[in-house]
């Protein structure tokens, strides 16, 4: 159940989040617009805070090293691995979060 405007906005952000090959996002990386989000954070929450222009929270994440522009090394590794990432656009940024899938047998 959606109880507030904030909940509704987070639902919208969640619906706009998708899995995509990192190679498809190269133009955003080249423009300096790709932001890496640590897997310690909820991508939807980060995108919501960006959309609300919550500078205090975003600065805390930046200072903690939990978000930041995708580095050349990171981008190169993702290309070499043909990596899929979760991504969501919060203009002008594209927030990305790498993920790995474990084989089903290791999830016991």
ABEGO torsion letter per residue (X at the ends): XBABAAAAAAAAAAAABBBBBAAAAAAAAAAGABBBBBAABBAAAAAAAAAAGBAAAAAAAAAAGABEBBBAAAAAAAAAAGBBBBBBBBOABBBBBBBBBBBAAAAX
